[in-house]
Amino acid sequence: NADGTMAAVSWTKEFGQEGVGFAPWDTNGSYRTVSPLFGEYWGIVTRTINGAAIRRLERFDYKAYLDCAVQVDPNLAAAAPHLANETVDIVWRNAYAGSANVRASGSIVNYEHITSPAQVGFGYQSEVKVWPVEKMESPRVGTFKARVVRFFVSVQDTRAFTIACNKDSRVVGGYSFGDDLSLVEPARTQVFKVPVFGIRTHPDLSVIKHQPGPFRILAIGQEVQG
C-alpha cells in the first residue's frame, strides 16, 4: 500500500468451498515491496535505525517471532549492529525474555543471564477480531436474535496471550498453579473459555498476541442465547 502497510492474503479450500481473507500488516517502518523468491517470501523494508532511514532486504519466516530479527548470542560484542541504539525485544527458548537496549557497537545491555542463542528484533502485536453472531435459525422458533454469552478460543503450543470481550480483557495461558516459576512458561494446547459481559448483541471480541512468542489459533467459537 502507499502508506507502507500491506495486506496478507489467506486462501483455503475445504469441502468444496473456497475462502479468501485479507489481513492488514504493518511494521516498525514501511514495506516497499514483497515478492516470492525460491520458495520463500522476501521484502524490502524501510526502517529508521539510529535516527537514519535504512532500507533492507528481509526474509519472512514463520519461526521468527520478531520483526527485523536475527538469531544471535546476545552476549556477543556485536550481537545486533543492525539495531544500534534501538530498544529491542528478545525471545529466548521460544519464550519472551523482555526488552533491552542495543549500544552503538551492537552489544546488548544487561543480558548476561541468556546463555544460548536468542532472537533479537522488534516486537509486534497480532490481533484476531471476531464477527458477532446476529441471527440464528431454530427448528422451534424460526429466526431469532442471538446474544453472545461465552467466548471460546482453542490454541496450540501457545504461550500467554490476551482475550478481550467488550471492555473486559484478561491474559490467559502462561504460568498456572503448580508451575515452576524458575522455568520458561509452558506452551499450552488448550481451549480457553471466558464469559461475555456488557453488550451481548454486538460484542467486541478479539484475541491478541500482546508479547512475542508462539501463537497459533486452532478455532474460535461463541455460545449464544436467544
N, C-alpha and C positions, 0 to 999 in steps of 0.2 A: 504494500500500500504506500501511498505518497507520504504518509506520516511516519514511515519506518516500522510499522507493525505488519503482521501478515496473518493470513487465515490458513489454518491447518485443516486439511480435508480428511475425514474418515469415511471409508466406504465398506459396506458389508453386504453379503448376500446370503440370506438364510431362509430356508423353507420356501424358496421360490420368490422371495420378496427382496428388493434392493433397498438399502438405506444409505443416504449420503448426509453427512453433517459437517458443519464448519465451526471451528473453534478459534476465537481470536487469540493471537500470541503477540506478546511484546517482550522486550528485554531491556537490560541496562545499557541502552544505546539504541541503535536503529538497524533494521535489516535492510541491506541494499539489494541483494538478490539471493535466491536459493535455487539449487539445481541438483538433480540426481547425477552421481558420478561413480562408476564402477560398483554399483550395488549399494551405495551409501548416499546420504544427503549432505551437501556442503553449502555453507552460506558465507557471503561477505557481509561482515557486520562492522559498523562504525561505533566505537565506544570512546568515551572521554576518560583517559587514564592519565593520572598525574597532571591534570589540567590541560592536556592536549588531546585533540581528536585523532584517533588512530583507527585505521581500517585493517581488519584481519580476516583471514580465511579460517573458518571454524567448521568442525565436523559434528553433525548431530549423532548422539549416541544414547540409546535408551539406558545404558548403565551409568550415565553421568547424571548426578543429582544437582548439579550447579551449572550456571552459565559461565562461559569463558573459563572452563575448568581445566586443570591439569592434575595428574596423579603423581604426587611427589612425596618425599620425606620432608615434612615441614621444618625439620631442624637443620636442613642444608643451608649453607651460607647464602645461596642464591636460589631458594626454593621456587619463588614466583616472581621473577624480574618483570614479566609482562603485566603485573598488577602492582607495580611500585607505588607506594604512598596511598594505597587504597585500603578500605576496610573490606575484608573478605569473610566468607563462611567456610567452615571446614567440616567435611564428612569423613569420619574415621570408623572403620569396621562396619560400614553400611549404616551408621547412625550419626545424627547431628552432634558435633563436638563443640559448637559455639562459634563466635566470630573473633576475628583478630585483625591487627593492623600489619601491613606489609611495609617494611622500610624501603628507602630508595634503592638499596642494594638488592632487594628481592627477598631478604630474610624476613621471617615471620616472628612477631613479638610474643614471647611467653608461651610457647607451645612445646617446651621440652618434655612434657609428660607423654606426648604422642611418639611412640617408639617404632612405628611401621608406616608405610606409605599411606597417604590420605588424599582425598580430593580437596582442592583449594579453588575457590571461584566465587561468583556472585550468586547468592540465594535468590529464589523466585517463589511466587505463590501460585498454586494451581487451585481453581475453583470449578466445581460442577454444580450448576443451578438446575433445579427440578421444576418441570412444568406441573402445576397442580391439576388434580382430577376435578373436573367441574360437574360432569353429569355421568350417571351410570344407568345401565339397563338392569331391571329386576323383573324376574318372571312373575312376581306377585303384584308389584305396584307400578310397573312400567318404568318410565324415566323419572329419576329423582335427582335432586341436587346433593352432591356429596360434600361431606365435611371431613377433612383430614384430622385424625386424632392421634396417629402414630407414624413415625418415620423410621424406615429400616435401611441400613447400609451394610452390605456384605463386602469385606475386603480380604485380600490375600497377601501374606508376607508384608504387612504394612505396620509402620511404627506410628507414633502419636499423630493424630490429625484432629480437625475441628468439625463438629456438626452444628450448623446454625439453623434454628427454627424460629422464624419471625425475629424478635429481639433477644431471644434466648440462645446462647451459644455455649458449647462445652467441649473441652478437649477430651477425647477418648483414646483408648489404646495406651501405649506407653507402659509405665510400671503399674503393677497390680499388687494386691495383698499377697505377701509371701515371696515376692521377687527379691533377689539380691541386688541392692542398690549400688553395689560396687562393680556390677557388671553392666554391659551395654543393655539398654532397654530391649526387651524381646520384640521381634516382629510377629504380629498376630494374624492368624487366619480365623476370622470370627464375624458373626452378624451382630451389629450394634443396633439397639432399639431405643428410641427416645420419644417421649410424648410431645405433642404439638399443642401449645397453648396460644391464647390470643386469637388472631384472625384465622379461622379454620376453613372458610370457604375459598379464600385465595391466599394461602400461606406462602411465605418466602422461605423456601427450603434450599439449603446448599451444603455441600461437602467441600472442605477446604484443607489443602495441604499447606499448613502455616509455617513449616520449617522443612529444610532439606532432608531427604531420605526416601526409602522405598515407599511407594504409594500406588496401590492397584485396586481399583473398584471392580468387583465382580457383578454386583447387582444393586439396584435401588428400588425400594418399594414403599407404598403408602397404605396405611389402614384407614378406611373411611367408614362413616356412618351417614345414614340418610336423615 
